[in-house]
């Protein structure tokens, strides 16, 4: 099940007004990840620039931001966007056990 939230954010110079969160993270990370936490991770991307890891034949771009910090805790955020859509889709998010610079 996907959940949709209104959130205005700019990433890669593009304006987005929604975040759609896929339930995939709940399979393994339900105890440590929540929708509100994911929304905070997405907010931290505001004003950032990222290159896609890959572009699917459908045009969806897949991004992996790692690490994304909330406080001192590192997370991996896997998300997607389409050039013709105004939302960020969250594929997965999870806490990194250890992050070394």
C-alpha positions in Angstrom: 0.0 0.0 0.0 1.3 3.5 -0.9 0.7 6.5 1.2 0.8 10.1 -0.2 1.7 13.2 1.7 1.7 16.9 0.7 5.2 18.3 0.9 6.8 21.1 -1.1 10.4 20.6 -1.7 13.1 21.4 -4.3 15.6 18.8 -5.4 17.8 18.8 -8.4 16.4 22.3 -9.2 12.9 20.8 -9.6 9.8 21.6 -7.5 7.9 18.7 -6.0 4.7 19.0 -4.0 4.0 15.4 -2.9 5.8 12.4 -1.4 4.5 8.9 -2.1 5.9 6.3 0.3 5.8 2.6 -0.7 5.3 0.1 2.1 8.4 -1.9 1.1 10.4 -0.5 4.0 7.9 -2.2 6.4 9.1 -5.7 5.4 12.4 -5.4 7.2 12.5 -2.0 8.9 9.1 -1.5 10.5 10.6 -1.3 14.0 13.0 1.5 13.2 11.5 3.4 10.3 8.1 5.3 10.1 6.4 7.5 7.6 7.1 10.7 9.7 10.8 9.7 9.9 10.9 9.2 6.1 9.3 12.6 5.6 12.1 14.2 7.7 14.7 12.4 5.6 13.0 13.8 2.4 12.9 17.3 3.9 16.6 17.1 4.4 17.1 16.8 0.7 15.6 20.2 0.1 17.9 22.3 -2.1 20.2 19.3 -2.8 21.5 18.0 -6.1 21.8 14.2 -6.9 22.6 12.2 -9.9 20.4 9.2 -10.7 21.8 5.8 -10.1 19.9 4.6 -13.2 17.1 5.7 -15.5 14.4 3.1 -16.2 12.9 2.6 -19.7 9.7 4.2 -18.3 11.7 7.4 -17.6 11.7 7.0 -13.9 15.0 8.0 -12.3 16.3 6.0 -9.4 18.3 7.9 -6.7 20.2 6.6 -3.7 21.2 9.1 -1.1 23.6 7.6 1.4 24.1 8.8 4.0 21.3 11.1 4.9 21.7 12.2 8.5 19.0 12.9 11.0 20.9 14.1 14.0 23.9 11.9 14.1 22.1 8.9 12.8 22.9 7.9 9.1 20.2 6.5 6.8 20.0 5.3 3.2 17.1 6.7 1.2 16.2 5.2 -2.1 13.8 7.2 -4.1 12.4 7.9 -7.6 11.2 10.8 -9.7 9.9 11.1 -13.2 10.6 14.2 -15.4 6.8 14.6 -16.1 5.6 14.2 -12.5 5.6 16.5 -9.5 6.2 13.9 -6.7 9.0 12.0 -5.1 8.4 8.3 -4.7 10.1 6.6 -1.7 11.2 3.1 -2.6 13.0 2.2 0.6 14.6 3.8 3.6 16.7 2.3 6.4 19.1 3.1 9.1 22.8 2.5 8.5 24.4 0.5 11.3 27.7 2.3 10.9 28.9 5.1 8.7 32.5 5.9 8.2 33.6 9.1 6.5 
